[in-house]
């Protein structure tokens, strides 16, 4: 079953400017691998050279951060929505 993946604005250039894409997978890891196979330019922005998700890429299933679930082994159910949320840092002193 295909799941909806919400794409943040900074990464939409790698998905044909789509804000939502669909991919299949039984787990988050399988889903992301299938999505990266279809949108090959996106892969470098999600994964480090060692094949692991980059530390600044946060993945949510519905409203739950996968780091507090089963990480990439988190199982998916029909109707789940997956969100990619890049970390934001910065700011300065006033």
PyMOL commands that set and color helices and strands:
alter all, ss='L'
color gray80, all
select helices_A, chain A and resi 9-14+28-38+40-46+66-68+71-73
alter helices_A, ss='H'
color red, helices_A
select strands_A, chain A and resi 2-6+20-24+57-61+64-65+81-86
alter strands_A, ss='S'
color yellow, strands_A
deselect
rebuild
show_as cartoon
